[in-house]
Amino acid sequence: MTNNRATRRYFSVMFPALVVFLATSFAINRVSDHTPHVSVAIMGLMAIAIAALLAFFWAHLRYVREIDEFLRIIQIRAIIAGLAVVFSLATALGYLELYGDVDTISLFWLNPIYWLSYAVAALYLTWRETGSLG
């Protein structure tokens, strides 16, 4: 399979999954009354959001398997960089929560932080290896 075809397949799953994830996340926020008791409707919306999130990872795994070795190593390095940012941040915040006078921070933000740090790393590594961003 060509890299262009793999990229088209990746985005054909990623964009719809992103729309579903964002729409259900906003719907959960809109419908929820932010109490400890969660309704069945909100749990259903959460399940849809998590399914969309799993679609992100499935699409990414399929993309990495379908591209050539050169692009694959860039993607794997970017994935590792994103994970390093998330794990380092989670550990640092955990220490601050345990030993400092810091309020608890929502784990929800680790997901967008991962994708943002992965994207920055992928752009940087692509630029470093090829001299361009595309």
RAMO-V168364 format. One record per residue. N is the residue number from 1. RES is the residue in one small letter. PHI is phi in whole degrees, 0 to 359 (999 if undefined). PSI is psi in whole degrees, -180 to 180 (NA if undefined). OMEGA is omega in radians with two decimals (none if undefined). Layout:
n res phi psi omega
N RES PHI PSI OMEGA
N RES PHI PSI OMEGA
This chain:
n res phi psi omega
1 m 999 141 3.14
2 t 283 159 3.11
3 n 297 -38 3.13
4 n 296 -41 3.12
5 r 293 -41 3.10
6 a 298 -40 3.12
7 t 294 -43 3.09
8 r 299 -43 3.12
9 r 296 -40 3.12
10 y 300 -51 -3.11
11 f 290 -27 3.11
12 s 292 -22 3.03
13 v 264 -42 -3.02
14 m 295 -47 -3.10
15 f 295 -49 3.08
16 p 298 -39 3.11
17 a 295 -38 3.10
18 l 296 -43 3.11
19 v 298 -45 3.12
20 v 297 -45 -3.13
21 f 299 -49 -3.13
22 l 294 -43 -3.13
23 a 297 -45 3.14
24 t 290 -34 3.09
25 s 296 -44 3.09
26 f 293 -38 3.11
27 a 295 -42 3.10
28 i 300 -45 3.14
29 n 296 -39 -3.11
30 r 289 -41 -3.05
31 v 278 -31 -3.04
32 s 290 142 3.04
33 d 261 9 3.06
34 h 58 41 3.04
35 t 253 165 -3.14
36 p 296 -22 -3.12
37 h 270 122 -3.08
38 v 255 130 -3.13
39 s 284 165 3.12
40 v 296 -37 3.14
41 a 297 -43 3.13
42 i 293 -39 3.09
43 m 297 -37 3.07
44 g 296 -44 3.09
45 l 297 -39 3.09
46 m 298 -41 3.12
47 a 297 -40 3.11
48 i 295 -43 3.13
49 a 297 -42 3.13
50 i 292 -38 3.08
51 a 298 -41 3.09
52 a 295 -40 3.10
53 l 297 -41 3.08
54 l 296 -33 3.07
55 a 296 -36 3.06
56 f 305 -52 -3.05
57 f 292 -38 3.10
58 w 296 -45 3.13
59 a 297 -39 -3.13
60 h 292 -43 3.09
61 l 299 -45 3.12
62 r 297 -41 3.12
63 y 299 -47 -3.13
64 v 297 -35 3.12
65 r 288 -27 -3.01
66 e 268 -19 -3.09
67 i 275 169 -3.12
68 d 286 171 -3.03
69 e 298 -37 -3.12
70 f 297 -50 3.12
71 l 290 -33 3.13
72 r 299 -42 -3.13
73 i 293 -35 3.06
74 i 297 -45 -3.14
75 q 296 -43 -3.12
76 i 295 -41 3.09
77 r 296 -39 3.12
78 a 293 -39 3.09
79 i 298 -45 3.13
80 i 296 -40 3.11
81 a 297 -43 3.10
82 g 298 -43 3.10
83 l 294 -38 3.12
84 a 298 -41 3.10
85 v 297 -48 -3.10
86 v 296 -47 -3.12
87 f 293 -40 3.11
88 s 295 -44 3.12
89 l 295 -44 3.13
90 a 298 -41 3.12
91 t 293 -45 3.13
92 a 298 -45 3.12
93 l 293 -35 3.08
94 g 298 -44 3.08
95 y 298 -44 3.14
96 l 297 -39 3.12
97 e 291 -38 -3.12
98 l 285 -44 -2.96
99 y 248 -9 3.13
100 g 246 179 3.13
101 d 260 66 -3.08
102 v 238 137 3.09
103 d 292 158 3.11
104 t 294 140 3.12
105 i 251 137 -3.07
106 s 297 133 3.07
107 l 292 -17 3.14
108 f 307 -36 -3.04
109 w 287 -12 3.11
110 l 294 -34 3.13
111 n 296 -56 3.12
112 p 296 -32 3.10
113 i 296 -40 3.10
114 y 299 -52 -3.06
115 w 295 -37 3.11
116 l 292 -46 -3.14
117 s 292 -36 3.05
118 y 299 -46 -3.10
119 a 297 -44 3.11
120 v 298 -44 3.13
121 a 296 -42 3.14
122 a 297 -43 3.11
123 l 296 -46 -3.14
124 y 298 -47 -3.11
125 l 294 -38 3.09
126 t 296 -45 3.12
127 w 297 -43 -3.11
128 r 295 -40 -3.07
129 e 277 -31 -3.03
130 t 246 -19 -3.09
131 g 85 0 3.09
132 s 217 171 -3.14
133 l 258 13 -3.12
134 g 205 NA none
